[in-house]
Amino acid sequence: MSKIETKNLDLFYGTFQALIDVDLVIKEKMITALIGPSGCGKSTLLRALNRMNDLIDGVKVTGKVLIDGKNIYEPGTDLVELRKKVGMVFQRPNPFPLSVFDNIAYGPRTHGLKDRGKLGEIVERFLSRVQLWDVLKDRLEDSALDLSLEQQQRLCIARLVAVMPDVVLMDEPCSALDPLATQRIEELMFELKKDYTILIVTHNMQQAARVSDWTGFMLLGKLVEYGETKQVFTNPQEKQTEEYITGRYG
Amino acid sequence: MRRFKEFIIEKIILLSGFACILFVILIFFFLAKDGLALFKFSSPWNFLFGTLWSPLSEPPQIGILPLFLGSLIVTIGAAVISVPLGMACAIFIAEIAPKWMREILKAGVELLAAIPSIVIGFIGMTMLSPIVKHIFHLPTGLTALTGSIALAFMAIPTMVSIMEDSISSVPRIYKEGSLALGATHWQTIYRVIIPAASSGIVAAIMLGIGRVIGETMAVMMLTGNASVMPHTILAPVRTMTATIAAEMGETVRGSEHYFALFAIGLVLFGITFLINFLADMARHRKNK
């Protein structure tokens, strides 16, 4: 089942074209990795999928992004609904300067839940989901900024899945973490794959090879190659892909 | 040679730094010397809590409670008006206004700060006080409320520029994080951005209030200068600052009255010092 489809997607920052005619089909409940050198447009592509690029001045998008068959760039699209469905985890862990509890409860509260008891259940459930409950159950009122970076990133993931999205976009979620923490976040991603469609942008090719089912290689705004991860890494069809993954480029 | 130059410059900078502190200390001692001399004539209790300010009667009545309450009422009134307005303005400038409008508004707010207080007093006297008089059917338009309104406009620029700075400096990732969870722009502002900027916002409010308490000219023109115990915000009041300004020229050097005015100065100094201190605490407080 395809969850997300982009069709002839072009994106401009002012006059600079950051995405060139990107056609991509993303399968449901799989992990898809986007790799490529810095500035190739992989983060831009990711941010085009929940329209986070709208926050930047001078962005222009043409083409289509279909999510569950609906074009999200159609006029009148409800951005709040879109972002509830397509959530995002950022490169630097960005817990809000609030307590652990308030961070997890943020999404549900934002969407209208007020009952303290129900919020408590949600906090427990989603902290457990990211294996933080046992560590943090006595520290729920502590500031989230006092946690370790790995815990912060887990918290951000929990905060996101507490909104019950379908799609989780991850923009280099491990680049601020040490290798052990990275490994544990990757395990978490495997665990989350059962319920969510995950897209991850990564600099780290090993990471893409380890965690993803599908891989897209981007270069200078173009999606050069897209296929099953095993095939892309062992038998790339394009010369540029081969050069990149063998370290001769980028 | 270069070493020497470096040395000299460093020392000059050091000296300038100390000079500032030295001036503050000198001013404080000067105030304290003449202010505390009052207590040869009268007790601190009578000075602080006496309800009658009539320094020219015989014997002189030196009680600053009516003046203190006058300052308090005007200040609270100004805060009630300026805090919500200033916050709304800062949020609009920092978060909502398009770029071109932001620049214009910021310049406008800075210009508001540059208006001399006498001009605000003048406008208040000719425009504002008749309106207040008319709306509340008062015998005079020169009331604590009139002063509060005018002072609110003097506090707003200070508040807005500091609040706007602290709101703008909230890390972008907080805003993105919130929007990416499906929060609306407004939810993002009041649930994440304002809490994250709260220390700066509190500092801004404190500094704005500090400005209001110390302001003299406009309040002298607008509050009616009646040194009686105020019962409502619609009554004429007299503030501590206005009292000093109005009476200093007419008092005999070395008299009880003279020392009393210095003692008021000392109280004002104490209050503004406290407020600045609290503002500083708020500003440097680590986010919870």
Interface residues (C-beta under 8 A of the other chain):
Chain A: N50 M52 L55 D57 V80 E81 L82 R83 K84 K85 G87 M88 F90 R92 N94 F96 P97 L98 S99 Y106 G107 R109 T110 H111 S143 L145 C156 R159 L160 V163
Chain B: K99 P171 I173 Y174 K175 E176 G177 S178 L179 A180 L181 G182 A183 T184 Q187 R191 V192 P195 A196 N287 K288
